[in-house]
Amino acid sequence: MKTGKNIHGARTFYTHKLKSLLLGRRVNVRYLGFHLLQFEQTSPDDSSWIKWDGKKIDEDTLTAILAFERHPYHIEKKIDEFLRDRHRQDLGLPFNGMVHAKN
């Protein structure tokens, strides 16, 4: 993952531009890498432990990671600031399974 620094010296992550077939224009896409998810058995329901990249986590943390609420590399941090698009326009499109209503 390519990183840089903004004018304030904070660490930033580069975004990629891809054409959205849904919107018909280029959109920012942030690559979040690949990760190893392990269960003791076959699912969270029948496992006594869950591991994300070799670290033990609970089912609520796994749900938060998969719902893009936690940063996949730093699961103790919320992902809001990382995913925030300062130039985003509210298009009323689904995001994280929710539809943002236009007022």
QUIMOPE-V634015 format. One record per pair of residues at least 6 apart in sequence whose ideal C-beta (glycine too) atoms are under 7 Angstrom apart, sorted by the first residue. I is the first residue (numbers start at 1). J is the second residue. D is the distance in whole Angstrom. If there is no record, write none. Layout:
<<I,J,D> <I,J,D>>
//
This chain:
<<1,13,6> <1,31,6> <1,33,6> <2,14,4> <3,11,6> <3,12,6> <3,13,6> <4,12,5> <4,14,6> <5,11,6> <5,12,6> <6,12,5> <13,30,6> <13,82,7> <15,28,4> <15,29,6> <15,30,5> <16,29,5> <16,31,7> <17,26,5> <17,28,6> <18,26,7> <18,27,6> <18,29,5> <19,26,5> <20,27,5> <28,85,6> <30,83,7> <32,72,5> <33,72,7> <33,73,7> <35,52,6> <35,53,5> <35,72,6> <36,53,5> <36,54,7> <37,52,6> <38,51,4> <39,47,4> <39,50,6> <40,47,4> <40,48,5> <40,49,5> <41,47,5> <44,50,6> <44,59,5> <44,62,7> <49,56,6> <50,57,5> <50,58,7> <50,59,7> <50,62,6> <51,57,7> <52,62,7> <52,65,6> <52,75,6> <57,75,7> <61,70,7> <61,75,6> <64,70,4> <65,72,6> <65,75,6> <67,96,6> <68,79,6> <68,83,7> <68,96,6> <69,78,7> <69,79,6> <70,77,7> <70,78,6> <70,79,6> <71,77,5> <71,79,5> <71,82,6> <90,100,6> <90,102,6> <92,99,7> <92,100,6> <92,101,7> <92,102,5>>
//
